[in-house]
């Protein structure tokens, strides 16, 4: 059994190759940080986790513990195994992008979750990747009875984490969301991703996106 930890820089992203059966722990190291998350089949990246298909599969807005996220081909791709956070997550809100920041009054370049995803996957040889609706871990955007979406600060504390299980060989992508206009994050902070392979030793790969590089990747037997 092997484990590898990747530290994702504030506002940055990582793409990690994860084998079938591996356990993935995503932790908010300082608290108050949303993590946009994606999973693509490593055999065919045109198959990816799908928020709309998952909502149909579980009959709710977000899976409960023990339930699966499924792909756009309705196949299980991730299992939601554990959660030490307040349990507030989102699967309705699109990844932030350049246009979103322009609409919010930002001039010039601003880091975004969409750019992080596209950049890290391009570095792995996937230059024309789709940008699915992300799994927004720790995001606090409740829907009110009248259909209005509230934009509230995430409630995570330092060290809060979720645990996912890879149900196929995947590319697992995370972005430490750089959104600093709407107030959903505290000051953008670091994210930890720990992959624990319960099978044969694996070669874990990572890619860097925008953000100060503070990658302290380490491996343990």
C-alpha positions in Angstrom: 0.0 0.0 0.0 1.4 3.4 -0.9 0.3 7.0 -0.2 1.2 10.3 -1.8 0.3 13.8 -0.6 0.0 16.7 -2.9 -0.2 20.3 -1.6 -2.3 22.5 -3.9 -1.3 26.2 -3.8 -3.8 28.9 -3.1 -5.6 29.8 -6.3 -3.9 26.9 -8.1 -4.9 23.4 -9.4 -3.5 19.9 -9.8 -4.3 16.9 -12.0 -3.5 13.5 -10.4 -3.6 10.1 -11.9 -5.5 7.8 -9.5 -6.0 4.0 -9.9 -9.2 2.0 -9.4 -9.9 1.4 -5.7 -7.6 4.2 -4.4 -8.8 6.3 -1.5 -8.6 10.1 -2.0 -8.6 12.5 0.9 -9.2 16.2 0.1 -8.5 18.5 3.1 -8.9 22.3 3.6 -5.7 23.0 5.5 -6.5 26.5 6.9 -10.3 26.4 6.7 -12.7 28.5 4.7 -11.7 27.2 1.2 -13.9 25.8 -1.5 -12.4 23.1 -3.7 -13.7 22.6 -7.3 -13.3 18.9 -8.1 -13.5 16.9 -11.3 -12.9 13.2 -12.3 -12.2 12.0 -15.8 -11.9 8.4 -17.0 -8.2 7.9 -17.7 -9.0 5.6 -20.6 -11.2 8.1 -22.3 -11.4 11.7 -20.9 -14.7 12.3 -22.8 -16.2 10.3 -20.0 -16.3 12.3 -16.8 -18.2 12.7 -13.6 -21.6 14.4 -14.4 -23.5 16.4 -11.8 -26.8 16.1 -13.7 -26.5 12.3 -14.1 -25.5 12.0 -10.5 -28.5 14.0 -9.3 -30.7 11.6 -11.2 -28.8 8.6 -9.9 -29.1 9.5 -6.2 -32.4 11.5 -6.3 -31.0 14.5 -4.5 -28.8 17.6 -5.1 -25.6 15.9 -3.7 -24.8 12.3 -2.8 -25.0 11.1 0.8 -22.2 9.2 2.4 -21.9 5.8 0.8 -23.4 6.9 -2.5 -21.7 7.3 -5.9 -21.0 10.1 -8.3 -21.6 8.8 -11.8 -20.4 9.8 -15.3 -22.1 11.2 -18.3 -22.4 7.5 -19.3 -24.1 6.8 -16.0 -21.2 4.6 -14.7 -20.0 5.0 -11.1 -16.7 7.0 -10.9 -16.3 8.1 -7.3 -17.9 7.0 -4.0 -18.5 9.5 -1.2 -17.0 7.7 1.8 -16.4 10.1 4.7 -16.8 13.8 5.6 -15.5 15.6 8.7 -16.6 19.0 7.4 -20.0 20.6 8.2 -21.3 18.7 5.2 -22.1 21.7 3.0 -21.2 21.0 -0.7 -22.6 22.1 -4.1 -23.2 20.5 -7.5 -25.2 23.4 -9.1 -22.7 26.3 -9.5 -20.4 26.4 -12.6 -16.7 26.8 -12.2 -15.5 30.4 -12.1 -14.0 31.7 -15.3 -12.7 34.9 -17.0 -16.2 36.0 -18.1 -17.6 35.6 -14.5 -14.9 37.8 -13.1 -15.4 40.4 -15.8 -19.1 40.4 -14.9 -18.1 41.0 -11.3 -16.1 44.0 -12.3 -12.6 42.6 -12.4 -10.2 44.1 -14.9 -7.2 42.2 -16.1 -6.3 38.6 -15.5 -7.8 36.7 -12.5 -7.1 33.1 -11.7 -10.1 30.8 -12.2 -11.1 27.2 -11.6 -11.8 26.8 -15.3 -8.4 28.0 -16.3 -6.8 25.7 -13.6 -8.6 22.7 -15.0 -7.8 23.4 -18.6 -4.1 24.2 -17.8 -3.3 21.1 -15.8 -5.0 18.7 -18.2 -3.3 20.4 -21.2 0.0 19.7 -19.4 -1.0 16.0 -19.4 -1.6 16.0 -23.1 -5.4 16.8 -23.1 -5.6 20.0 -25.0 -9.3 20.0 -25.8 -10.8 19.0 -22.4 -14.4 19.5 -21.6 -15.2 21.6 -18.5 -18.0 19.7 -16.7 -20.0 21.1 -13.8 -17.6 20.7 -10.9 -18.2 18.9 -7.6 -17.8 22.0 -5.4 -16.5 20.6 -2.1 -17.2 22.7 1.0 -19.2 25.3 -1.0 -22.1 26.9 1.0 -24.7 27.9 -1.6 -28.1 26.8 -0.3 -31.2 27.0 -2.5 -34.1 28.8 -0.8 -37.7 27.6 -1.1 -38.3 30.4 -3.7 -35.4 29.1 -5.8 -33.0 31.8 -4.9 -29.4 30.7 -4.5 -27.5 32.2 -1.5 -23.8 32.9 -1.7 -22.5 32.2 1.8 -19.0 31.7 3.2 -17.9 28.1 3.5 -18.0 26.8 7.0 -15.0 24.5 6.9 -12.4 24.6 9.8 -8.7 23.9 9.4 -8.2 20.2 8.6 -11.7 19.4 7.6 -11.7 16.8 4.8 -13.8 14.5 2.6 -12.8 11.0 1.5 -13.7 9.7 -2.0 -13.0 6.3 -3.5 -12.0 5.9 -7.2 -14.4 3.4 -8.8 -12.4 3.4 -12.1 -8.9 4.6 -13.2 -9.2 8.3 -13.3 -7.6 11.7 -13.7 -8.6 13.5 -10.5 -8.5 17.3 -10.7 -8.8 19.9 -8.0 -8.8 23.7 -7.9 -8.3 25.7 -4.8 -11.1 28.1 -5.8 -9.7 31.7 -6.3 -13.1 33.4 -6.0 -12.5 36.4 -3.8 -15.3 38.7 -4.9 -18.5 36.9 -3.9 -17.4 36.0 -0.4 -17.7 32.2 -0.6 -14.1 31.8 0.5 -12.0 33.3 3.2 -8.6 34.3 2.0 -7.7 31.7 -0.6 -5.7 28.9 1.0 -3.9 25.6 0.6 -5.5 22.3 -0.1 -4.1 18.8 0.6 -4.9 15.8 -1.6 -3.8 12.4 -0.2 -4.1 9.4 -2.5 -3.8 6.0 -0.8 -3.5 3.0 -3.2 -4.6 -0.2 -1.7 -3.4 -2.3 -4.6 -0.1 -2.5 -6.5 2.3 0.4 -6.3 1.3 3.3 -8.6 3.1 6.0 -10.4 1.2 9.2 -9.3 1.6 12.2 -11.6 0.7 15.8 -11.0 0.6 19.0 -12.9 0.8 22.6 -11.7 -1.5 25.4 -12.6 -1.3 29.1 -11.8 -0.4 30.1 -8.3 2.7 30.2 -6.1 4.4 26.8 -6.2 4.4 25.3 -2.7 4.2 21.6 -3.7 5.6 19.5 -0.9 4.7 16.1 -2.6 5.9 13.2 -0.6 5.6 9.4 -0.7 5.4 6.9 2.0 5.5 3.1 1.7 
